């Protein structure tokens, strides 16, 4: 069973793959069903016990040399190249990673199964060109494949492709080449037997589905498209289309959206990937021996890498690059059903019935033909085949798409061309309570958890969030901590206030038992979330007053990636004025309005903040009159647009691409008057 280790990195170079370390630590068992059996928290920095063995050391040296050389190449092309060539994604930043995911090019961010096929095929072709015997070529291909897997590290997709290639090469050597689908099934079974945890790996699942899609769908799609275009173009389009269709039901679990430009982006970027892989790999192998020549080859490899990054950035910036879709099992089921119906509509041929048959002839004598029978052959009725249920199938698809389109228009999603792929702040619609997510790339912070675990879990699933890196519990009222069960076992660090009773202390213990590092927060505490900086502005540590309850709400701010935000918990006017005097947070772009919009607010604080957007997490018909007219007037006076979850549902804030600091606001529904 795997575990997840947390430790402070020692000074100096990073540990290399295969290094044996000693780490004094405490171990916490995770909840049943978690992807890791235990969480290991180091007490001191790890110490090196043994260096990597020789069969890993050579790969580490090559990887280090290649990463250093690539870092001297300009722009996103230099950052992406190590991932394409040797599977090292350390230089890929959040912006580039987000663009690759938005444009459905994330499989090109790092080495995948396709790279194994390219390398193996290249060795076989080279061996054939040199005139080597078949068994020699196969042996050379196997050795090269083994070295390649060690160099790029055995990621799930690489394991799948490497084992398939190995079995295929061995079967070719025995004179009985294997067939696609049985070979894929055999490899999947073998890998899952040896490592059942691969069943929980999205990378492994997507690799298997993409391969199955190519084996099953690429041919029929190519033949269908070949009716209207040249065969070579049909084949080029069919390959990414087949992979995208096969993978999409699982992709909606990662992000509940549909990529509008995924296939065109793959058509443009896909042909450049094998070039970057092969040329980059050649440069990597030559670096220790001919660094000057390797540098020239590396610059050639940069060209396709830069092209892929440019395609990703351009596709991600286009309007409607991601269309909103259902999340969770509903999204998977809906995507699968509609995909199957769409494929059936275009791929299943129309089976025409047999009308009158021509009179058969027989030869009774050489050169003489005469009818078999004098009367005409009987006419058979056309069988009810695909043509008979084409109309019902079309009707089902039209009804499904029409119903969904109607719900989009009715809920306000129709006015948004796309859910912002690079969103930074999302206020969950969880009723009368707070649960707001802050994001940078694949790092997530959650400020409060609302009153209901089910509502919070639904929101996190919709946003595609599996783990919370930073949890901030502002205070212990039920509408802020009642949904804690939805995140137990999924939290890295938790910032909490002073517990008021044994129940609050028990909540700390539950978080710690789930693997979270629980810290008492106060003004001056700082940290990072990816490329964002966070800071606590309130309460004042050691102050005899305003330490607990609503007045003691932890008040956190985030700054970076063009957006500055602050979250006021349930602070009242007196505490807000004290915060203003003690910390003076200054101007922000987004404020999470205090106490669901109660009237107990400081007009001076909101005037200082001058936020563009004010998020009000509030339940419909809450009985408290939240948000109050006074609060709405305060926001209007400060030039802050009020965004209410009771009327607008899930609300998402992003930085407008190329907007020079302008914000993009996406809401689930149009606010009703």
Phi and psi in degrees as a GROMACS rama.xvg file:
@    title "Ramachandran Plot"
@    xaxis  label "Phi"
@    yaxis  label "Psi"
@TYPE xy
-76.9056  159.884  UNK-2
-131.989  166.785  UNK-3
-116.386  125.59  UNK-4
-107.709  138.424  UNK-5
-123.772  126.566  UNK-6
-157.798  152.954  UNK-7
-74.9144  127.904  UNK-8
-70.1599  136.441  UNK-9
-72.5837  161.535  UNK-10
-68.192  151.479  UNK-11
100.426  -166.769  UNK-12
-61.7652  150.956  UNK-13
-69.2168  155.452  UNK-14
-62.8792  143.054  UNK-15
-95.847  156.405  UNK-16
-60.4163  130.894  UNK-17
97.1014  -4.69202  UNK-18
-70.2401  136.114  UNK-19
-94.926  126.991  UNK-20
-124.225  159.644  UNK-21
-114.261  131.713  UNK-22
-139.761  105.908  UNK-23
-64.9632  125.787  UNK-24
-155.815  166.379  UNK-25
-112.589  146.13  UNK-26
-115.8  133.751  UNK-27
-123.454  128.617  UNK-28
-74.9606  139.471  UNK-29
-86.7872  172.72  UNK-30
-68.4511  150.164  UNK-31
-57.1362  138.144  UNK-32
90.8767  -6.69828  UNK-33
-69.5293  155.079  UNK-34
-71.1346  -16.0091  UNK-35
-120.948  142.902  UNK-36
-75.9711  -29.248  UNK-37
-154.37  156.651  UNK-38
-111.615  129.784  UNK-39
-112.792  119.139  UNK-40
-110.749  113.949  UNK-41
-72.314  139.435  UNK-42
-88.1402  -30.9119  UNK-43
-133.192  163.102  UNK-44
-59.2389  144.317  UNK-45
-68.5032  151.046  UNK-46
-113.108  142.99  UNK-47
-76.8518  127.515  UNK-48
-100.813  -41.814  UNK-49
-150.19  143.26  UNK-50
-76.1164  164.285  UNK-51
-60.937  149.077  UNK-52
-66.0114  164.894  UNK-53
-59.7253  -34.271  UNK-54
-75.529  -7.28355  UNK-55
-109.799  -27.4455  UNK-56
-61.0088  -41.5711  UNK-57
-62.5276  -38.1572  UNK-58
-68.7772  -39.7331  UNK-59
-60.6968  -42.3989  UNK-60
-62.5385  -44.5806  UNK-61
-63.8164  -42.9641  UNK-62
-62.0546  -43.0799  UNK-63
-64.0213  -45.8234  UNK-64
-60.6034  -44.0646  UNK-65
-67.1227  -42.1603  UNK-66
-63.0844  -41.4412  UNK-67
-64.536  -42.9056  UNK-68
-66.3605  -40.9391  UNK-69
-66.3739  -30.0852  UNK-70
-64.1878  -17.4883  UNK-71
-87.0374  -6.60257  UNK-72
-83.0315  147.124  UNK-73
-79.8635  155.092  UNK-74
64.7036  -164.371  UNK-75
-66.5346  -26.0987  UNK-76
-61.1858  -41.3848  UNK-77
-68.5937  -33.3171  UNK-78
-71.7897  -33.9713  UNK-79
-82.8702  -27.6522  UNK-80
-58.924  -44.1845  UNK-81
-59.4631  -33.5794  UNK-82
-68.6932  -41.6372  UNK-83
-65.7255  -37.9639  UNK-84
-90.2042  -44.5765  UNK-85
-130.326  9.80586  UNK-86
78.4365  15.221  UNK-87
-96.9033  104.774  UNK-88
-99.8597  15.6964  UNK-89
-61.4606  -26.7796  UNK-90
-89.8315  -6.49801  UNK-91
-78.3673  112.978  UNK-92
-80.4782  171.652  UNK-93
-59.381  -38.1107  UNK-94
-66.1527  -47.1729  UNK-95
-65.7569  -41.6464  UNK-96
-61.4359  -42.5783  UNK-97
-64.5264  -39.4146  UNK-98
-65.7625  -39.6927  UNK-99
-64.6575  -39.978  UNK-100
-69.4537  -42.4249  UNK-101
-62.6292  -35.8828  UNK-102
-91.9501  10.9722  UNK-103
61.3119  33.4346  UNK-104
-113.509  15.7183  UNK-105
-62.7286  -24.545  UNK-106
-68.59  -13.2583  UNK-107
-95.6234  -4.41031  UNK-108
-65.6504  -36.6869  UNK-109
-133.151  171.338  UNK-110
-59.5294  135.011  UNK-111
-127.129  -173.258  UNK-112
-61.5961  -31.487  UNK-113
-61.51  -33.2185  UNK-114
-64.3722  -37.6501  UNK-115
-61.0406  -41.9566  UNK-116
-64.2366  -41.2531  UNK-117
-62.7852  -46.6632  UNK-118
-64.315  -45.5804  UNK-119
-63.4769  -45.6378  UNK-120
-63.1749  -38.5235  UNK-121
-61.9405  -41.6945  UNK-122
-66.7308  -41.6809  UNK-123
-63.7538  -41.7057  UNK-124
-65.9375  -41.1053  UNK-125
-63.6769  -42.6802  UNK-126
-62.1213  -39.2565  UNK-127
-65.6661  -39.4121  UNK-128
-63.9614  -35.8333  UNK-129
-80.934  -5.35885  UNK-130
79.444  23.005  UNK-131
-73.0281  152.147  UNK-132
-69.4708  158.363  UNK-133
-59.3025  -46.7367  UNK-134
-64.3591  -34.3992  UNK-135
-66.8248  -42.6266  UNK-136
-62.3064  -42.8599  UNK-137
-65.1916  -42.3059  UNK-138
-63.9267  -41.6435  UNK-139
-64.2629  -38.8352  UNK-140
-65.0988  -40.3179  UNK-141
-64.8666  -43.5803  UNK-142
-64.2001  -42.1728  UNK-143
-63.5173  -41.3431  UNK-144
-62.9832  -41.9945  UNK-145
-61.7287  -46.328  UNK-146
-62.9972  -37.7726  UNK-147
-64.4207  -42.386  UNK-148
-63.4948  -40.7181  UNK-149
-64.2261  -40.6316  UNK-150
-66.5463  -44.0901  UNK-151
-91.5463  -5.94243  UNK-152
74.1553  142.758  UNK-153
-80.8971  73.3923  UNK-154
-66.2454  159.399  UNK-155
-53.9357  -44.862  UNK-156
-67.8307  -34.2646  UNK-157
-67.9379  -41.6869  UNK-158
-58.5016  -46.9493  UNK-159
-59.6532  -48.8126  UNK-160
-67.5213  -39.4307  UNK-161
-65.3184  -42.4725  UNK-162
-67.8605  -39.5734  UNK-163
-61.2967  -44.2267  UNK-164
-64.4713  -38.9337  UNK-165
-64.0228  -48.5153  UNK-166
-62.2798  -41.4406  UNK-167
-63.8667  -42.645  UNK-168
-64.4565  -41.2073  UNK-169
-65.6639  -38.761  UNK-170
-68.3776  -36.3797  UNK-171
-64.4831  -41.4189  UNK-172
-62.503  -30.6644  UNK-173
-84.7021  -4.27422  UNK-174
85.1458  9.5706  UNK-175
-130.568  77.5567  UNK-176
-60.5795  139.067  UNK-177
-78.3631  166.874  UNK-178
-107.903  155.178  UNK-179
-55.265  -65.55  UNK-180
-65.4743  -45.7227  UNK-181
-59.165  -37.4882  UNK-182
-65.2891  -44.0959  UNK-183
-61.5053  -44.4611  UNK-184
-62.1377  -42.4213  UNK-185
-61.4972  -45.5519  UNK-186
-64.0797  -42.8353  UNK-187
-61.2006  -45.062  UNK-188
-62.0227  -45.1885  UNK-189
-61.5331  -46.3817  UNK-190
-65.3366  -39.2717  UNK-191
-70.6544  -31.2024  UNK-192
-65.0403  -42.9419  UNK-193
-78.7086  -29.7903  UNK-194
-143.376  84.9841  UNK-195
-60.1293  -22.5056  UNK-196
-68.1146  -14.7293  UNK-197
-62.407  -22.7582  UNK-198
-63.4078  -20.2798  UNK-199
-97.7471  3.55908  UNK-200
-90.9651  119.919  UNK-201
-63.0856  -37.4907  UNK-202
-60.8159  -42.4599  UNK-203
-67.2688  -45.1132  UNK-204
-61.1557  -44.0365  UNK-205
-67.9322  -36.4966  UNK-206
-62.9903  -44.4097  UNK-207
-65.0076  -44.6847  UNK-208
-64.962  -41.7635  UNK-209
-62.4818  -42.3147  UNK-210
-64.5346  -43.8726  UNK-211
-62.4576  -40.0737  UNK-212
-60.8072  -41.3034  UNK-213
-65.976  -40.8357  UNK-214
-68.5879  -38.1154  UNK-215
-94.2339  -40.8697  UNK-216
-103.239  -27.7814  UNK-217
-59.7406  -43.7015  UNK-218
-62.9233  -55.4395  UNK-219
-59.4189  -40.3546  UNK-220
-64.6037  -40.1645  UNK-221
-62.5041  -41.3196  UNK-222
-67.1739  -39.1258  UNK-223
-65.2852  -46.3977  UNK-224
-67.556  -27.6547  UNK-225
-65.0032  -12.4299  UNK-226
-70.3517  -24.5868  UNK-227
-117.953  -2.27729  UNK-228
-151.861  166.988  UNK-229
-57.2722  147.963  UNK-230
-60.0641  -38.1265  UNK-231
-65.611  -39.4179  UNK-232
-69.3652  -38.4658  UNK-233
-61.1846  -41.7332  UNK-234
-64.943  -40.2199  UNK-235
-62.7583  -39.5421  UNK-236
-75.0606  -37.8445  UNK-237
-64.3084  -34.307  UNK-238
-64.2262  -56.6687  UNK-239
-66.8642  -31.184  UNK-240
-64.9818  -43.7536  UNK-241
-62.9096  -44.6125  UNK-242
-64.0748  -41.1989  UNK-243
-65.0806  -44.3609  UNK-244
-63.2466  -40.221  UNK-245
-69.2032  -34.5284  UNK-246
-88.7991  -21.276  UNK-247
-58.0513  -39.9213  UNK-248
-58.4519  -31.3313  UNK-249
-83.7937  -33.8121  UNK-250
-61.478  -29.8382  UNK-251
-68.9241  -18.5847  UNK-252
-71.044  -32.2197  UNK-253
-78.885  -38.3193  UNK-254
-149.907  116.913  UNK-255
-74.6098  61.1176  UNK-256
-142.153  164.243  UNK-257
-116.385  128.966  UNK-258
-77.6037  121.336  UNK-259
-78.6433  -33.04  UNK-260
-111.526  18.9357  UNK-261
-61.3361  -47.7813  UNK-262
-67.7022  -47.7223  UNK-263
-58.7829  -39.0084  UNK-264
-63.3285  -40.6442  UNK-265
-68.0121  -34.8987  UNK-266
-62.2489  -39.0595  UNK-267
-78.4826  -40.4368  UNK-268
-91.3939  -29.4614  UNK-269
-54.7252  -48.14  UNK-270
-62.1895  -22.1471  UNK-271
-79.6766  -21.3473  UNK-272
-64.1599  -50.4418  UNK-273
-62.9307  -31.5324  UNK-274
-64.426  -47.3431  UNK-275
-62.4745  -38.2276  UNK-276
-64.6904  -52.3065  UNK-277
-67.9577  -48.2919  UNK-278
-65.9161  -40.8403  UNK-279
-64.9364  -38.0546  UNK-280
-66.9139  -39.0011  UNK-281
-61.1524  -43.7413  UNK-282
-62.2185  -39.7441  UNK-283
-61.5963  -43.9769  UNK-284
-70.1712  -27.3617  UNK-285
-87.4342  -14.9379  UNK-286
-55.4614  -43.7588  UNK-287
-69.8806  -23.3077  UNK-288
-105.757  -42.4598  UNK-289
-132.036  73.4656  UNK-290
-60.0654  -35.7713  UNK-291
-65.4377  -47.267  UNK-292
-63.6905  -41.9816  UNK-293
-61.0456  -37.9925  UNK-294
-64.7802  -40.2675  UNK-295
-63.7816  -42.2612  UNK-296
-66.3829  -36.156  UNK-297
-61.9187  -38.2901  UNK-298
-66.4863  -33.2558  UNK-299
-66.4363  -40.0318  UNK-300
-66.516  -26.0656  UNK-301
-64.2512  -31.2999  UNK-302
-60.7697  -54.7793  UNK-303
-65.3484  -31.6383  UNK-304
-64.8245  -44.582  UNK-305
-64.2166  -35.6944  UNK-306
-62.7032  -44.7798  UNK-307
-61.1405  -45.0587  UNK-308
-62.9198  -38.3444  UNK-309
-66.5738  -40.7956  UNK-310
-61.8943  -43.2922  UNK-311
-62.8064  -47.4612  UNK-312
-63.0918  -41.6339  UNK-313
-67.2301  -44.4925  UNK-314
-63.1947  -42.1209  UNK-315
-66.1462  -29.155  UNK-316
-84.1946  -11.8037  UNK-317
-69.7164  147.129  UNK-318
-64.0163  138.278  UNK-319
73.6614  25.1894  UNK-320
-63.5502  -26.9625  UNK-321
-131.308  119.975  UNK-322
-93.0127  134.002  UNK-323
-64.1492  146.803  UNK-324
-147.583  169.719  UNK-325
-65.5702  148.843  UNK-326
-105.02  172.682  UNK-327
67.0597  -159.408  UNK-328
-59.3725  -33.8014  UNK-329
-62.5004  -43.8019  UNK-330
-63.3116  -41.2146  UNK-331
-62.5211  -48.1655  UNK-332
-63.229  -44.9118  UNK-333
-63.9418  -42.1607  UNK-334
-64.8346  -43.2326  UNK-335
-63.9208  -45.1208  UNK-336
-63.7698  -46.9232  UNK-337
-67.2019  -34.0111  UNK-338
-65.1926  -45.3174  UNK-339
-62.3462  -43.8226  UNK-340
-64.3101  -40.7913  UNK-341
-63.9413  -42.1693  UNK-342
-65.446  -39.0898  UNK-343
-63.617  -38.2028  UNK-344
-63.0497  -37.499  UNK-345
-99.37  -19.253  UNK-346
-105.621  -31.6625  UNK-347
-75.3609  122.513  UNK-348
-73.1998  155.805  UNK-349
-79.3928  124.724  UNK-350
-94.709  102.833  UNK-351
-75.0758  146.744  UNK-352
-75.1747  168.145  UNK-353
-100.402  118.986  UNK-354
-88.1822  -152.495  UNK-355
-60.3239  134.035  UNK-356
-92.4585  144.237  UNK-357
-64.9698  149.923  UNK-358
-67.6828  121.105  UNK-359
-70.7027  152.212  UNK-360
-117.458  149.477  UNK-361
-128.474  158.373  UNK-362
-102.392  115.23  UNK-363
-92.806  -28.2936  UNK-364
-139.491  153.078  UNK-365
-55.3939  125.22  UNK-366
80.9747  1.10398  UNK-367
-119.907  130.585  UNK-368
-119.408  138.696  UNK-369
-143.192  156.625  UNK-370
-64.0045  146.795  UNK-371
-71.6483  -42.3179  UNK-372
-134.205  154.271  UNK-373
-79.1559  -32.1348  UNK-374
-88.8739  156.108  UNK-375
-68.6479  153.068  UNK-376
-68.6209  148.64  UNK-377
-65.6341  150.392  UNK-378
-93.0263  125.186  UNK-379
-94.3433  142.038  UNK-380
-71.2215  145.855  UNK-381
-65.4058  136.496  UNK-382
-78.8645  145.611  UNK-383
-77.4446  103.695  UNK-384
-116.936  -138.798  UNK-385
-59.8909  -35.7435  UNK-386
-62.6533  -23.9216  UNK-387
-77.5082  -27.3604  UNK-388
-115.871  14.2354  UNK-389
-61.6082  -45.9057  UNK-390
-64.6521  -46.778  UNK-391
-58.5546  -39.3398  UNK-392
-64.569  -44.0834  UNK-393
-61.4674  -39.7159  UNK-394
-63.6315  -41.1647  UNK-395
-62.3297  -45.2826  UNK-396
-64.2623  -43.2967  UNK-397
-62.6818  -40.4424  UNK-398
-64.5028  -43.3301  UNK-399
-63.3192  -49.9206  UNK-400
-66.5212  -37.9536  UNK-401
-65.788  -42.0694  UNK-402
-63.1063  -43.0458  UNK-403
-66.4428  -41.9378  UNK-404
-61.1171  -38.7646  UNK-405
-63.1994  -40.8786  UNK-406
-66.5627  -34.1403  UNK-407
-62.2788  -47.6307  UNK-408
-66.3749  -43.9161  UNK-409
-65.883  -31.603  UNK-410
-92.9252  -5.2699  UNK-411
96.9525  -6.38747  UNK-412
-71.9844  -24.2322  UNK-413
-63.3319  -24.4024  UNK-414
-80.2864  -11.7711  UNK-415
-103.004  122.671  UNK-416
-67.4849  -28.3192  UNK-417
-160.777  146.667  UNK-418
-69.1243  128.597  UNK-419
-60.6584  116.07  UNK-420
-67.589  -28.466  UNK-421
-103.238  35.1037  UNK-422
-61.8956  151.716  UNK-423
-116.37  -33.1254  UNK-424
-130.077  134.921  UNK-425
-136.685  120.887  UNK-426
-94.775  113.991  UNK-427
-73.3964  144.708  UNK-428
-89.8374  90.6131  UNK-429
-121.651  22.7064  UNK-430
86.1361  -153.349  UNK-431
-78.6083  89.9621  UNK-432
172.834  178.773  UNK-433
-116.646  136.913  UNK-434
-163.198  100.094  UNK-435
-124.826  132.344  UNK-436
-103.127  137.726  UNK-437
-118.185  137.503  UNK-438
-134.709  144.4  UNK-439
-139.528  107.303  UNK-440
63.2801  -121.674  UNK-441
-103.53  21.4751  UNK-442
-108.092  135.426  UNK-443
-132.245  138.032  UNK-444
-116.056  145.623  UNK-445
-127.351  122.124  UNK-446
-101.016  104.398  UNK-447
71.1831  161.786  UNK-448
-126.122  9.71458  UNK-449
70.0442  -176.1  UNK-450
-90.1171  -16.3115  UNK-451
-131.916  119.119  UNK-452
-58.5855  -38.1102  UNK-453
-65.0766  -43.0487  UNK-454
-64.7822  -40.9889  UNK-455
-67.211  -43.6939  UNK-456
-59.899  -39.2112  UNK-457
-63.8106  -41.0916  UNK-458
-65.8057  -44.8407  UNK-459
-64.1068  -37.8535  UNK-460
-64.5652  -41.3587  UNK-461
-60.8722  -37.5566  UNK-462
-84.7043  -4.43837  UNK-463
73.0325  35.8624  UNK-464
-105.966  126.428  UNK-465
-108.576  -30.1252  UNK-466
-135.97  142.764  UNK-467
-105.724  115.846  UNK-468
-75.0582  -36.8861  UNK-469
-135.981  121.206  UNK-470
-110.58  128.397  UNK-471
-115.727  115.629  UNK-472
-101.278  107.994  UNK-473
-66.5134  -40.8065  UNK-474
-163.144  -174.379  UNK-475
-107.162  16.5537  UNK-476
-65.5202  148.746  UNK-477
-59.6299  -33.5588  UNK-478
-74.471  -0.115963  UNK-479
-117.951  -20.0985  UNK-480
-127.114  -2.08976  UNK-481
-65.4916  -23.718  UNK-482
-92.8298  19.7506  UNK-483
-60.8132  -28.9709  UNK-484
-60.0726  -24.5472  UNK-485
-71.3521  -17.6264  UNK-486
-122.108  -2.67787  UNK-487
-58.7679  130.946  UNK-488
85.4857  -0.69868  UNK-489
-121.939  11.1227  UNK-490
-110.459  135.34  UNK-491
-84.3958  -60.4622  UNK-492
-127.644  137.737  UNK-493
-121.266  125.129  UNK-494
-99.3617  123.854  UNK-495
-132.308  163.431  UNK-496
-93.2325  -178.445  UNK-497
-64.7313  125.457  UNK-498
-65.9619  142.664  UNK-499
-97.3494  -18.7792  UNK-500
-158.994  -178.844  UNK-501
-64.8136  -30.9341  UNK-502
-64.7479  -39.5688  UNK-503
-65.9698  -39.6658  UNK-504
-64.6702  -37.1837  UNK-505
-64.1622  -35.9416  UNK-506
-61.8711  -41.0521  UNK-507
-60.2256  -43.4107  UNK-508
-63.6085  -39.5926  UNK-509
-64.6954  -40.992  UNK-510
-63.0806  -44.5406  UNK-511
-65.088  -41.1155  UNK-512
-63.2348  -28.4664  UNK-513
-82.7605  3.15652  UNK-514
102.996  0.659292  UNK-515
-81.9092  146.265  UNK-516
-89.6069  113.537  UNK-517
-96.6366  122.965  UNK-518
-125.909  136.227  UNK-519
-77.5999  121.642  UNK-520
-99.8018  154.424  UNK-521
-160.999  171.968  UNK-522
-54.1074  136.765  UNK-523
99.6905  -17.4436  UNK-524
-68.1344  136.909  UNK-525
-138.671  160.511  UNK-526
-174.336  -170.782  UNK-527
-129.758  153.645  UNK-528
-130.821  95.1998  UNK-529
61.0831  -121.193  UNK-530
-92.5306  5.05289  UNK-531
-96.7045  149.795  UNK-532
-107.813  133.749  UNK-533
-116.71  153.407  UNK-534
-150.338  139.426  UNK-535
-91.549  128.417  UNK-536
-100.11  -16.0376  UNK-537
-161.261  148.122  UNK-538
-85.6137  173.742  UNK-539
-80.393  122.818  UNK-540
-63.6007  131.09  UNK-541
86.3758  -4.84398  UNK-542
-69.6559  139.843  UNK-543
-75.5475  -10.7248  UNK-544
-126.834  163.534  UNK-545
53.0168  49.3755  UNK-546
-108.911  -20.4619  UNK-547
-133.83  173.277  UNK-548
65.0703  -163.41  UNK-549
-55.0918  -45.1239  UNK-550
-64.5998  -21.9375  UNK-551
-97.5953  16.0219  UNK-552
-55.6869  128.569  UNK-553
-60.4926  126.632  UNK-554
-113.542  113.41  UNK-555
-114.625  145.938  UNK-556
-125.009  149.005  UNK-557
-123.363  143.338  UNK-558
-144.137  130.715  UNK-559
144.094  162.644  UNK-560
57.1871  29.3781  UNK-561
87.128  -1.30555  UNK-562
-128.83  131.939  UNK-563
-115.527  132.033  UNK-564
-138.558  160.128  UNK-565
-145.002  144.446  UNK-566
-123.618  114.886  UNK-567
-95.0021  5.46945  UNK-568
56.1948  -130.073  UNK-569
-118.061  32.1986  UNK-570
-58.8493  138.237  UNK-571
-91.9824  -178.088  UNK-572
-60.3036  -44.1935  UNK-573
-61.9784  -45.3162  UNK-574
-68.0154  -35.5662  UNK-575
-63.8364  -41.1291  UNK-576
-65.9951  -37.3978  UNK-577
-66.3765  -40.6505  UNK-578
-59.1228  -44.543  UNK-579
-60.668  -39.1376  UNK-580
-74.7555  -37.4532  UNK-581
-81.6353  -36.4123  UNK-582
-120.718  -24.4392  UNK-583
43.7286  68.5702  UNK-584
-61.7524  -22.2295  UNK-585
80.305  -167.589  UNK-586
-74.9569  142.04  UNK-587
-131.504  167.88  UNK-588
-93.0821  -34.51  UNK-589
-134.041  133.462  UNK-590
-123.243  132.315  UNK-591
-85.6961  110.278  UNK-592
-61.7791  140.016  UNK-593
-70.8372  144.596  UNK-594
49.2353  43.1693  UNK-595
60.254  19.598  UNK-596
89.3414  28.2382  UNK-597
-64.9559  170.301  UNK-598
-80.6231  -9.50669  UNK-599
-82.6898  72.9081  UNK-600
-131.599  154.301  UNK-601
-97.835  111.782  UNK-602
-61.9091  -35.1311  UNK-603
-65.187  -39.0107  UNK-604
-64.2803  -46.9669  UNK-605
-66.3441  -31.3941  UNK-606
-66.2407  -36.8468  UNK-607
-68.1731  -40.2721  UNK-608
-68.5147  -39.8491  UNK-609
46.5768  46.5105  UNK-610
-68.962  149.763  UNK-611
-76.0592  -40.2936  UNK-612
-124.721  133.209  UNK-613
-114.565  110.808  UNK-614
-85.6105  123.923  UNK-615
-114.701  105.922  UNK-616
-87.3909  106.367  UNK-617
-149.747  148.294  UNK-618
-92.3967  148.248  UNK-619
-67.5012  140.707  UNK-620
50.7388  49.6329  UNK-621
-76.7132  -12.8706  UNK-622
84.615  -10.8819  UNK-623
-98.7417  -7.25844  UNK-624
76.2128  19.4457  UNK-625
-85.1602  139.404  UNK-626
-79.8425  147.732  UNK-627
-81.4856  159.725  UNK-628
-61.4689  -36.2365  UNK-629
-61.9022  -44.9997  UNK-630
-63.4036  -43.7765  UNK-631
-62.6431  -35.8867  UNK-632
-68.0866  -38.3417  UNK-633
-61.9124  -44.7048  UNK-634
-63.687  -43.3622  UNK-635
-62.4461  -39.4954  UNK-636
-65.7866  -28.6029  UNK-637
-89.1615  -0.220909  UNK-638
76.1451  25.5624  UNK-639
-103.505  126.299  UNK-640
-78.3727  124.76  UNK-641
-82.1605  126.832  UNK-642
-120.509  117.485  UNK-643
-112.79  128.873  UNK-644
-71.6705  -23.5864  UNK-645
-68.9431  -29.9629  UNK-646
-104.702  -30.1591  UNK-647
-110.243  -4.19724  UNK-648
69.1021  -152.071  UNK-649
-55.4636  128.966  UNK-650
-122.32  131.96  UNK-651
-126.567  135.754  UNK-652
-118.026  133.214  UNK-653
-138.123  163.507  UNK-654
-86.159  126.869  UNK-655
-64.1905  127.299  UNK-656
-59.7203  124.414  UNK-657
65.85  18.2532  UNK-658
-91.672  8.18634  UNK-659
55.0272  48.0073  UNK-660
93.0787  -5.21667  UNK-661
-70.9378  148.849  UNK-662
-100.026  148.819  UNK-663
-109.628  129.108  UNK-664
-114.284  125.788  UNK-665
-118.768  129.404  UNK-666
-127.991  153.093  UNK-667
-70.53  -32.0203  UNK-668
-135.278  158.177  UNK-669
-78.7161  132.412  UNK-670
-63.5802  126.919  UNK-671
-85.9207  151.891  UNK-672
